Amino acid sequence: MHVLKDLIQLDRKADAPVYLQITNAIIHHIRRGTLRRGLKLPGSREMAEHLGIHRKTMLAAYDELMAQGWIEMIPRKGTFVVRDLPDIKPKKIKPGEEIGQYPGKTFFHIDEKKVIPFPVGQFRDPNLLAINDGFPDTRLAPTELFLREFRTVARSRGFKKYYQYGTPKGPEYLRETLAPFLSDTRGLPITASNVMITKGAQMGIYLTTQLLIKPGDAVIVGEPSYFAATLTFRQAGATILRVPVDDQGIDVDAIETLCKKKKVKLIYVIPHHHHPTTVTLTPERRIRLLDLAARYRFAIIEDDYDYDFHYASNPILPMASLDQHGNVIYIGTLSKTLAPSVRVGFIIAPENFIDAVAHLRRSMDWQGDSMMEAAIAALYHNGVMGRHIKKVVKLYHERRDHFAALLKDQLHDRITFKVPDGGMSIWGTFHDVDLKKMSAHAAKKGLLIGDGSLYNTHTKNYNALRLGFASLQLKEQDRAVEILRESM
Amino acid sequence: MHVLKDLIQLDRKADAPVYLQITNAIIHHIRRGTLRRGLKLPGSREMAEHLGIHRKTMLAAYDELMAQGWIEMIPRKGTFVVRDLPDIKPKKIKPGEEIGQYPGKTFFHIDEKKVIPFPVGQFRDPNLLAINDGFPDTRLAPTELFLREFRTVARSRGFKKYYQYGTPKGPEYLRETLAPFLSDTRGLPITASNVMITKGAQMGIYLTTQLLIKPGDAVIVGEPSYFAATLTFRQAGATILRVPVDDQGIDVDAIETLCKKKKVKLIYVIPHHHHPTTVTLTPERRIRLLDLAARYRFAIIEDDYDYDFHYASNPILPMASLDQHGNVIYIGTLSKTLAPSVRVGFIIAPENFIDAVAHLRRSMDWQGDSMMEAAIAALYHNGVMGRHIKKVVKLYHERRDHFAALLKDQLHDRITFKVPDGGMSIWGTFHDVDLKKMSAHAAKKGLLIGDGSLYNTHTKNYNALRLGFASLQLKEQDRAVEILRESM
């Protein structure tokens, strides 16, 4: 009996048609070397009889193999495995070994230094109570209105262009809607040519870093500062310099001292609500920092991730609105306004920067999701976003006050904090509390909360947490802080 | 009269409330230096009268300025611009100069070498006739079914988790749907742990390059090869080595010769339908290439951008399905199946590679659009995608045949081509035709078509075009080829 007959197992319940099962089995054994090159194969009639199938099915399999170049038919001689396949030593298959197992590891070298482990956020079950880092309450997202716009975009003739490839800067429609919106709300005298749409603020930080930073370049960040930005700079090979952050924001004197000593390429600031400490950079420091930037010609990334959420007064205009020379790269996001999973953000910068960064972005992911982006543009255009922001700011304001009172009443001297002027979290420093233990205890009682390690730097352990209040209703806050108290 | 009174212009038709207009005007002039530090400001009553507004409005503006830290109230003395603002020299405003103009250029240095201009695709008006590079017909996209799934995802309680932050690998649901789908259709014996969801194939190429390539590393590509991949390798500092592509695909002998001479880090292949020439790599070359990879320990990027679209026989199983050692990074996309603007693709690789690349992706854009990704998963899960692919493959097959016949009948000896086994375009080499002129002439007659420069390399002018047939209905093909003939 021909070897081939033994090698084919048909599964009549499988989705794949029988002729394809035969085809794949034969390919498998040719590549394994079980069927050697030049081997003569049994005739289709013989194989069909043996397998109990119609001869046409077997012929279809042979046709398929021939079309794919695995076997050849030599007139008056028969059907053969093609001769010009390279030598393959048959691999012995041990009993029980699964055939065609996928390799568990790469066989080539991966430079481990390139892999800086980012804290890959654990999955947050929306049904569990959680004090997060300061995320919005997605239950408030204007889902139905968004769906309506999305449907309109997807169906409309005029929007069909968003199905095809677009530009890496984002759809004109969104850029032209966003420019006046940002101009009106943030005093940015920009046009669409200064706008690039990104997938969230993180892409803005990444692109700017890739464009500006060569290995060894000096980047200044706060002590403490937003961890993901710091990792992004390190990944690009930057030398990280840290300057203190006090209750007026990042220390500009310290920045000046550093600039006098060495060439600084980039400074990363979060003036509106510093991450993690939530402090707002004072107007005088803002102006001095811009002045230093012009003098020492460094770039400033102004990360304004939650501009819209300010309660003490109106939001303070971004530094980018004061920039007269072109030092500031202004980065924002809509993720905090709609939902974190909606990956739409923007870079605002002088036109030459936007053009350069668009080329970089092309190689990264070509372009954004134009349909999604067009739907979001519509939400801004028709005023839904404006109204939504107004509504949630009022609600978050109330939630901040309630939460601050709770922390004070319930946790007393175990925590110190300053009520922040904006944002979605309170920066609380704990006293005589082991945060790792507290986090573990709380989890057992049904409350997810971090252990603060995210905010520590190489030199400092803050024993502090960003306590997100925005995503919790008042009653949920009561329960969460109660568990927190019991977990200390 | 106080200087301040002259500086404020109210626009009663503006959206911004009056008190905010005053606030912003005063900030503007403080930062310009027009209002010097320590300057005493007029009382609110006086200002209100001068401006013709209610005194409460003026008080609101002063409160706002105080809250933002621009002015201070000294009891029994009055209201002042804060003294501890740094010295600012007032900038003379020339007549006619627009106040607050946004800088036209950056004031810091951008390394021009980092900016490799990608051909930023011109906008394709969907209402104009176009012979594109080989894109799908978006008119056939199952828009309504997609919208239904998207709505379900957005509304469903169970899916609320997709509103919050997720993982950089993509939603579990999509990875677990895609793994068996790819296993069934492409013989990839993988699990979800081998899958990472990306924003299209380009992100897969970019991430792999960033992870593996250090400046100076050697990367082999075909002559010709897909331009965007080559640019991505160059951007990472790779040394590009080119080997010929003939009618059996990339020349594996030439690859072996190179490997003997120098350390090769990565080889980029498109075995199923080579870009741009559409040729399919033969089985024997595939096996030899895998053998070389194991011997010389290089990585292979297998770009399989249009696997599903094969007409000659069933699609040929990817090289990744034969990979026994872990040399192949398999990259695919769903953009060609649904619509180019739907940015969902995937990387299939050994688990250690997926983990490493997920960290890199974190810094790039944090994660994908989980809601969109979940909706697409549902389309695979409920069989819509399978049926859609079957339907369009039949249609594209017909369109390929019609288009090939047209080219032969209408353009005769001005073009040579081989009918491709799959894909969405025909690679046509033109004779005695100036493609630049042809492209310009065609545009005047209402047909958009490239001039072929995209496919040329440093050393070769192919005078050829990828002629996309898939997005044109038969009558549109007739008209397009007619215009083409008239434009030569």
Interface residues (C-beta under 8 A of the other chain):
Chain A: D15 A16 L20 T23 N24 I27 I30 R31 D63 E64 A67 Q68 G69 W70 V82 D84 L85 P86 I88 K91 E98 G100 Q101 Y102 P103 G104 K105 T106 F107 F108 H109 I110 D111 K114 V115 I116 P117 F118 V120 G121 F123 R124 D125 P126 F135 T138 R139 A141 T143 F146 L147 F150 R151 A154 R155 K160 K161 Y162 Y163 Q164 Y165 G166 T167 P168 D184 G187 L188 P189 I190 T191 N194 T198 K199 G200 Q202 M203 Y206 Q210 L211 L212 K214 A228 L231 T232 Q235 K265 T282 P283 E284 I287 R288 D291 A293 A294 R297 F298 A299 A312 S313 N314 I316 L317 S321 L322 D323 Q324 H325 G326 N327 A339 P340 S341 V342 R343 A349 P350 E351 N352 F353 A356 A358 H359 L360 R362 S363 M364 D365 W366 Q367 G368 D369 S370 M371 M372
Chain B: D15 A16 L20 T23 N24 I27 H28 I30 R31 D63 E64 A67 Q68 G69 W70 V82 D84 L85 P86 I88 K91 E98 G100 Q101 Y102 P103 G104 K105 T106 F107 F108 H109 I110 D111 K114 V115 I116 P117 F118 V120 G121 F123 R124 D125 P126 F135 T138 R139 A141 T143 F146 L147 F150 R151 A154 R155 K160 K161 Y162 Y163 Q164 Y165 G166 T167 P168 D184 G187 L188 P189 I190 T191 N194 T198 K199 G200 Q202 M203 Y206 Q210 L211 L212 K214 A228 L231 T232 Q235 K265 T282 P283 E284 I287 R288 D291 A293 A294 R297 F298 A299 A312 S313 N314 I316 L317 S321 L322 D323 Q324 H325 G326 N327 A339 P340 S341 V342 R343 A349 P350 E351 N352 F353 A356 A358 H359 L360 R362 S363 M364 D365 W366 Q367 G368 D369 S370 M371 M372
